[in-house]
Amino acid sequence: MKPDGAIRIYGVPMDLGQNRRGVDMGPSAIRYAGLQTRLERIGWTVCDGGNISVPGLEEIPGLETVEGRPAHHLSAVVRVARQVYERACRCIEMGERAVFLGGDHSISLGTVAGALQQPGRVGVLWIDAHGDFNTPAISPSGNIHGMVVSGLMGLGPAAFMVGQRPLRTDQIAMIGVRDLDPDERTALRASGIKVLTMRSIDENGMANVVHAALNTLGNVDAIHVSFDLDSIDPEYAPGVGTPVPGGLSYREAHLLMEMLADDGRVRSLDLVEVNPILDIGNRTAEVAVGMAASVFGQRIL
């Protein structure tokens, strides 16, 4: 059966939210790996909206602080996130599904804020090795890509708020977390967010974890999936900026996305942190394409 509607792709070639160069080439790598063709083969009408303009690292001030603590390139990251937010809102208005290609995970300040503007109830699945729940006050690095979820919830400085609605704890579930900073761990445990760590997956299996995540989101009308490729074990996805051993297997990741396709409520998707400089033969970008294909309906049988 031909899918109903269209998918619009946007690239966000930003590497300002972290300190390893190369993720700005992620959108090109994922496109080169055949994302549009793969989705069209499933039956989707796909429109590529091009890249959102991102300033180069050399064009912007280096050190930025918030209350005396580093928040590197915050102003530039937020300017880009506002452009992303506008594109996400436009996709909602046009009735399109959206795929945003990163770039580092700070692009989700805009994508999630946009997804939350949809009518009805919206849930977010955060698939990541990291919690991204630091704030400038507790971050050991000052990198914005590690502060996105707390920023979306309004727990950081007001500058992080791109949209009009803060993310609530009952609107998000995390899958695949296995690497947290000490103060971040304390804050995340106290937040009330449902965090399904790699231990949860090891003990219960991915199918049960997906059911638990969807049960946490409840009777939402739409789901935004923010997929960091470092959630997958480096054996399968080596081209990421912050690889952590012990991640999702290739089949666990596909099962997750296939079950979300069966659920039918995914309206938007982030694919972030693909770093071609660190990759082997564009393998990680190809995995990203496979994840997109699975969540939008590619089936084995």
N, C-alpha and C positions, 0 to 999 in steps of 0.2 A: 504494500500500500504506500502510495506516495505521501511523504510528510506534508503536513499542512502549514503553509507560511514560508517565510524566508529567514535566512541567517545573514546577518551583517557582521563583517570582520573589521576590527580596527587594530592597528599596531600602535603600541606605546613604547618607543625605543628609548627608555629611560634607565639610566644607571646611577641616578643621583641619590637613591635611598640607601645605598650600601657602598662598600669601599673596594670592591673588586670590579675592574673594568671588564666589559664584554657583554653584559646582558642587554645592552642597547642594540645588539645585533640579533637578539632572540627573535623578534618578529620576522626578520628576513629569513632566518634559518627555518622557522616553522612554515612559512610560506613556501620556501624552496623544497621542503619535505612533502609538499603536495596537499596542504590542508584543504584548499578550495575544491580540488578535484575529488578528494576523498569524500567530502560531504555531498558534492553533487552526485557522486556515484550511488550514494544511499537514496537520493531522490530530492534533496533539498535545492531550492533556489538560493544561490549564494551571491552576495554582493560584497565586494571588498571596498571599504570606505577609506582605504589608505592609512597613512600614519598621522597621529597627532603630533603637533610640533613640540619638540623638547629642546631646551637650550643645552649646549655643550657644557661640560664641566668647567672648561676654561673661561666660559662667558659669565659665570656667576660668582658671587662672593664665596669664599671658602668657609670660614668658621662662622656658624650662627649659634646663638645660645638662647635658652629659655630659662629664666630665673637662675642664671649663672651656670646652667648645665648644657652641654653640647647637644644640638639638634641639627646635624649637618644638612645644609641645603634645604632647610624646611620651607622657605618662601618659594623657591623654585618648584619643589615637589608639589606644594599645594596649588600653585598656578597651573601646573600640568593636570593635577587631579580635578580641578574645576572644569577643564576642557573635557576630560574623560567623563565626568558627571553629565555634562551637557549632551554628549553623544549617547550616553546610556539612556538619558531621558528621552532623547529623540527616537531611539529604537522602540521604547515603550509606546510613544505616541503613534508610531507607524505600525505597531503590532508585530515587530520583528524580534526574533531572538538575536542575542548579541554574543560575540566571542571577542574578547580583548586579549591581545598577545603582548606579554611583557618581554623585556623590561623586568625591573625588580618589583617586589610585592607591594611597594608603596603606591603603585597604580590603583590598588584596590581601595584606597581612600576615596577615589572617584567612582569606581565600578559598583561597589557595595552601596555607597550613598545614592547612586542613581537607581539601583535595583529597589531600594527601600521606598522610592517614589511611586512604585506600581500601586494601582488600586487593589484593595483587599489585603490579605495577610501574606507577609513575605518571610521566608526563612533563608539562612545562609549556612552552607557547609564549607568549613575551612579545612582544607586537606593540605597538611604541611608538617614537616619535621619539627617546626618551631611554633611557639604559641603566639609570637608577635604581640605580646602583651606588656612589653616594657613601656615606660614613659620616660621623658627626659630626666626625671628625678632619680630613676633607678637604673637606666640603661648603662651598661658598661662600655658601650661603643659610641652612643650618640647617633646611630644609624636609624633612619626613619623607617626602613622596611621591617624593623623589629618592634615598631610601635603602632602598627596599623589598627589592630583590633581594639586596643585601648583608646586610640584616637577616635575611631568610629563610635565608640560608646560614650564619648565626651569626657573621658577620664584624664586626658592630657590637656594641653593648652587649647584655648578656643580656636587657635589658628588651624587645628587639625580638622575641624568640622567643616566639611565641604557642602553637604546637603542640608536639608531642613529637619530631618528626623534622625535622632541618634539611634544606634543599634542597641536593642535590649538583650539582656542575657538569655531570655527565653527564645530569642530569634536565631541563635547560632549554636552549632555543634561542631566540634573539632575532631578530626580523624587523623591518626598517624603520628601524633606528637611524640617526640622522643628526645628533644634537646631543649632544655629551658635554663635560663640564667637563674641564679639563686633567688634574687628578690622577685623576679618575674614568676617563678614557681609559687612563691608565697601569695603574690597578688592574684594569680590565676586560680589557685585553689580557693581563695576567699571570694572570687567573683560570682560563683554559682554557674558558670558556663559548663556545659556538658563536654568533657574532654575524654575522648576515647583514644587512649594511648596505644603504642605498639604492643604493650603488654595486654591490653584489652583484646586486641586482634589475635595475639598469640594464644590467649586462653579461650576465647569464645568463637574465633573464626570470623572472617570478614562479613559473611552473610548476616550473622547475628548483630555485628557492629553496625552495619547499614540500617538494619531494622531499628536498633536502639537510637541511632541518630535521627531517623525520620520520625520516630515516636516522640523524641524530644522536641522537634520542630512542630509536631502536631498537625492540625488541619489547616495548613497554610495553602494559599492559592498558587504561589510561585516560589521557586527555589533558585538562588544564585549560588553557583559552585565556584569557589576560589581555589584553584588547584596549583600548588607550588610543586614543581617537578622534583624538588629535593625531598618530597614525601616518599618517593620511590627509592629503593636501595641503589647506591652508586654502581652496583654491578650492572644494572639495567639502564640507569640514567646518570652517566658520569659527568655530563656537561652542565653542572650547576655551581653557583658561587659558594654555597655553604653545605657541602655534602656531609651526611651523617650516616655511618654504617647502621645496619639493622632496620632498614626501611621496608616499605611495601614491596612484595614480589611483583613481577610483571603480571601474573594472573590475578593476584589480589587487587591490584589497581584496576584492571579491566573489569573484574567482577563488580567492584564498587560502581564504576561508571555504567555498566550494563544494568545493574539494579536500579540506578537512578533513571536510566532510559525507560525501564519498565514502569517506574513510578509516574513518569510523564509530566512532572511539574517543573522541570528545569527550563528556565527562560533565558539564563545568561551564564557565561562561563569565562573565567580568567585562566590563562595558561601563562605562568610566570616563572622567572628565574632560569630560563634556558640561556646558558653561556657557551656560545660556539667555540670560543677560545680554549675552553677547558674540555670540549667534547671530543669524541672519537668518531670520525666519519659521519657527523650529524646525527648520531644515534639518539641523542636525547630529544632533538626536535622531532624525529620520527616517532618516538614514544608519545610525545605531546599530541601529534596528529592522531595517533591511535586512540588516545584518551578522548579526544573530541569526537572521533567517529563513534566510539562506544556510547558516549552519553547522549548522542543524537540519533541513536537507533541502529547502528550496524550490529547485526546478529551473526552468530556462528551458524545457526540453522534457521 
